[in-house]
């Protein structure tokens, strides 16, 4: 994570997402703009969470590590989302892993400041309740997706989510996805062999193309039809 000392850019994001409306008190002076490179973690399970974040730019994946060492994907987030609402009251460590899929920007307020100044702010507490309610519903949906949807639908949604930001406006040779297939299989809750079979099926249907450890999308419309709005 790096801090961006650019007041104008910070103000633009505050205005774009009406961040000040989340508070009944003035918290702007405590806000910082943070940038995360692709592959960096915004938070990690069981590690200290020092900032409360408004996620304002980019895409992230939210996942957990199971006791057997494998990962399981929960959701894929786009702006605007709140990070740290679950931990706000009395948790000092993060409850999930949140990793940047591409370059991401967040407006951060230190946990110490937000707990000190916003703990009795009814406007902010209402915001927290709304966010937690959405995440509860999202968690239920994620569980249903992992159980009920075929792998090809889940894979299609995941590939679209990690493709370059402007890729979905085109219909041929979109992006290169370079996730390790073993890690992708874990995230999607499947075996490596089943993942490869599914990838090969989509290749045979001329929807994607696999070359060694990379995938490119060659029929974006077909992939979108398979994906629906899973993980969103």
C-alpha positions as CSV (number, residue, x, y, z in Angstrom):
1,X,0.0,0.0,0.0
2,X,1.2,3.5,-0.8
3,X,-0.3,6.8,0.2
4,X,-1.1,9.3,-2.5
5,X,-0.6,12.9,-1.5
6,X,-3.0,14.4,-4.0
7,X,-5.8,16.5,-2.3
8,X,-7.5,17.2,-5.6
9,X,-7.7,13.5,-6.5
10,X,-8.9,12.6,-3.0
11,X,-11.6,15.3,-3.2
12,X,-12.8,14.0,-6.6
13,X,-13.4,10.5,-5.2
14,X,-15.1,12.0,-2.1
15,X,-17.5,13.9,-4.3
16,X,-18.0,11.1,-6.8
17,X,-19.2,8.7,-4.2
18,X,-20.6,11.2,-1.7
19,X,-18.3,9.9,1.0
20,X,-19.0,12.7,3.4
21,X,-22.7,11.7,3.4
22,X,-21.7,8.5,5.2
23,X,-21.0,10.6,8.3
24,X,-23.0,13.0,10.5
25,X,-19.7,14.7,11.6
26,X,-16.7,16.0,9.7
27,X,-14.3,13.1,9.0
28,X,-12.8,14.5,5.8
29,X,-9.6,15.7,7.6
30,X,-8.9,12.1,8.6
31,X,-9.2,10.7,5.1
32,X,-6.2,9.5,3.0
33,X,-6.0,8.1,-0.5
34,X,-4.2,4.7,-0.7
35,X,-3.2,2.8,-3.8
36,X,-2.7,-1.0,-4.1
37,X,-0.9,-2.6,-6.9
38,X,-2.2,-5.8,-8.7
39,X,-1.7,-8.8,-6.4
40,X,-1.4,-6.7,-3.2
41,X,-3.7,-7.5,-0.3
42,X,-5.9,-4.7,1.1
43,X,-6.4,-6.9,4.2
44,X,-5.3,-10.4,5.2
45,X,-7.1,-12.9,7.4
46,X,-5.9,-12.8,11.0
47,X,-3.6,-9.9,10.4
48,X,-4.1,-6.4,12.0
49,X,-6.5,-4.2,10.2
50,X,-5.3,-0.6,10.6
51,X,-7.6,1.2,8.2
52,X,-11.3,1.4,7.5
53,X,-11.6,1.7,3.7
54,X,-14.0,3.0,1.1
55,X,-13.0,1.1,-2.0
56,X,-13.3,3.6,-4.9
57,X,-11.4,2.3,-7.9
58,X,-10.4,-1.0,-9.4
59,X,-11.5,-4.6,-8.7
60,X,-10.8,-7.0,-5.8
61,X,-11.5,-10.6,-4.9
62,X,-12.6,-11.6,-1.5
63,X,-11.7,-15.1,-0.4
64,X,-10.9,-17.2,2.6
65,X,-8.3,-19.9,3.4
66,X,-9.8,-23.1,4.5
67,X,-8.2,-25.4,7.2
68,X,-6.9,-27.7,4.4
69,X,-4.9,-24.8,3.0
70,X,-7.1,-24.2,0.0
71,X,-8.7,-20.9,-1.0
72,X,-12.4,-20.3,-1.6
73,X,-13.8,-17.3,-3.5
74,X,-16.6,-15.3,-1.8
75,X,-17.2,-12.4,-4.0
76,X,-15.6,-10.0,-6.6
77,X,-16.0,-6.4,-5.6
78,X,-16.2,-3.2,-7.7
79,X,-16.7,0.3,-6.2
80,X,-18.3,1.4,-4.1
81,X,-17.7,-1.0,-1.2
82,X,-16.8,-0.7,2.4
83,X,-13.9,-2.7,3.9
84,X,-13.5,-2.9,7.6
85,X,-17.2,-2.7,8.6
86,X,-17.2,-6.3,10.0
87,X,-14.1,-5.5,12.1
88,X,-15.2,-2.0,13.1
89,X,-16.7,-2.7,16.5
90,X,-14.3,-5.0,18.3
91,X,-12.1,-7.0,15.9
92,X,-8.4,-6.1,15.6
93,X,-7.7,-8.5,12.8
94,X,-9.3,-9.0,9.4
95,X,-11.9,-11.7,8.8
96,X,-11.1,-12.4,5.1
97,X,-8.5,-11.9,2.4
98,X,-9.1,-9.1,0.0
99,X,-6.7,-9.0,-3.0
100,X,-6.3,-6.4,-5.7
101,X,-7.1,-7.9,-9.2
102,X,-5.8,-4.7,-10.8
103,X,-4.5,-1.4,-9.5
104,X,-6.9,-0.3,-6.8
105,X,-7.6,2.9,-4.9
106,X,-9.2,3.3,-1.5
107,X,-10.1,6.2,0.8
108,X,-8.8,5.2,4.2
109,X,-9.4,6.4,7.7
110,X,-7.4,4.9,10.4
111,X,-9.3,2.5,12.6
112,X,-8.2,4.4,15.7
113,X,-9.7,7.6,14.3
114,X,-12.9,6.1,13.1
115,X,-13.5,4.3,16.4
116,X,-12.7,7.4,18.3
117,X,-14.8,9.9,16.4
118,X,-17.5,7.9,14.6
119,X,-18.5,5.3,17.2
120,X,-21.5,7.3,18.3
121,X,-22.4,8.9,15.0
122,X,-25.9,7.6,14.1
123,X,-25.4,8.4,10.4
124,X,-22.3,6.4,10.2
125,X,-23.7,3.5,12.3
126,X,-26.7,3.4,9.9
127,X,-24.2,3.1,7.0
128,X,-22.4,0.3,8.8
129,X,-25.7,-1.6,9.3
130,X,-26.7,-1.2,5.7
131,X,-23.2,-2.5,4.5
132,X,-23.3,-5.5,6.9
133,X,-26.8,-6.4,5.7
134,X,-25.7,-6.4,2.1
135,X,-22.7,-8.5,2.9
136,X,-24.9,-11.0,4.8
137,X,-27.1,-11.4,1.7
138,X,-24.0,-11.5,-0.5
139,X,-22.6,-14.3,1.6
140,X,-25.7,-16.4,1.3
141,X,-25.7,-15.9,-2.5
142,X,-22.1,-16.9,-2.7
143,X,-22.8,-20.1,-0.9
144,X,-25.6,-20.9,-3.3
145,X,-23.4,-20.1,-6.3
146,X,-20.7,-22.5,-5.2
147,X,-23.2,-25.3,-4.5
148,X,-25.7,-24.9,-7.3
149,X,-24.0,-23.4,-10.4
150,X,-21.9,-25.5,-12.8
151,X,-18.2,-24.7,-12.9
152,X,-18.4,-23.3,-16.5
153,X,-20.7,-20.5,-15.2
154,X,-18.5,-19.7,-12.2
155,X,-15.4,-19.8,-14.4
156,X,-16.9,-17.5,-17.0
157,X,-17.9,-14.9,-14.3
158,X,-14.4,-15.1,-12.7
159,X,-12.6,-14.7,-16.1
160,X,-14.7,-11.6,-16.9
161,X,-14.0,-10.2,-13.4
162,X,-10.2,-10.5,-13.7
163,X,-10.0,-9.4,-17.4
164,X,-8.8,-5.8,-18.2
165,X,-11.2,-3.1,-17.3
166,X,-12.1,-2.1,-20.9
167,X,-12.2,-5.6,-22.2
168,X,-15.9,-6.1,-22.0
169,X,-16.5,-3.6,-24.8
170,X,-15.0,-5.9,-27.4
171,X,-15.7,-9.3,-28.8
172,X,-12.3,-10.8,-29.8
173,X,-9.0,-11.6,-28.3
174,X,-9.7,-9.9,-24.9
175,X,-6.9,-9.7,-22.4
176,X,-4.6,-12.3,-21.0
177,X,-5.5,-14.0,-17.7
178,X,-2.4,-15.3,-16.0
179,X,-3.7,-16.8,-12.7
180,X,-2.1,-20.1,-11.8
181,X,-4.7,-22.8,-12.7
182,X,-4.1,-24.6,-9.4
183,X,-5.0,-21.4,-7.5
184,X,-7.9,-20.7,-9.8
185,X,-9.3,-24.2,-9.1
186,X,-9.0,-23.6,-5.3
187,X,-10.8,-20.3,-5.5
188,X,-13.6,-21.7,-7.6
189,X,-14.0,-24.7,-5.2
190,X,-13.1,-27.4,-7.7
191,X,-10.3,-29.8,-8.6
192,X,-7.5,-28.9,-11.0
193,X,-8.6,-31.7,-13.4
194,X,-12.2,-30.5,-13.5
195,X,-11.0,-26.9,-14.1
196,X,-8.8,-28.0,-17.0
197,X,-11.7,-30.0,-18.5
198,X,-13.9,-27.0,-18.3
199,X,-11.3,-24.7,-19.8
200,X,-10.8,-27.1,-22.7
201,X,-14.6,-27.3,-23.2
202,X,-14.8,-23.5,-23.5
203,X,-11.7,-23.6,-25.9
204,X,-13.5,-26.2,-28.1
205,X,-16.5,-23.9,-28.2
206,X,-14.2,-21.0,-29.3
207,X,-15.1,-18.9,-26.3
208,X,-11.6,-18.7,-24.8
209,X,-8.1,-19.7,-25.9
210,X,-5.5,-21.4,-23.6
211,X,-1.8,-21.1,-24.1
212,X,0.4,-22.7,-21.4
213,X,-0.5,-20.8,-18.2
214,X,-2.6,-18.0,-19.8
215,X,-6.1,-17.6,-21.1
216,X,-7.4,-15.1,-23.6
217,X,-11.1,-14.4,-24.3
218,X,-12.1,-14.7,-27.9
219,X,-15.9,-14.5,-27.6
220,X,-16.8,-12.0,-24.9
221,X,-20.6,-12.2,-25.6
222,X,-20.7,-16.0,-25.2
223,X,-18.7,-15.7,-22.0
224,X,-21.0,-13.0,-20.6
225,X,-24.0,-15.2,-21.4
226,X,-22.5,-18.0,-19.4
227,X,-21.5,-15.7,-16.5
228,X,-24.7,-13.9,-15.9
229,X,-24.1,-11.8,-12.8
230,X,-22.4,-14.4,-10.6
231,X,-20.0,-13.1,-8.0
232,X,-21.0,-9.5,-8.7
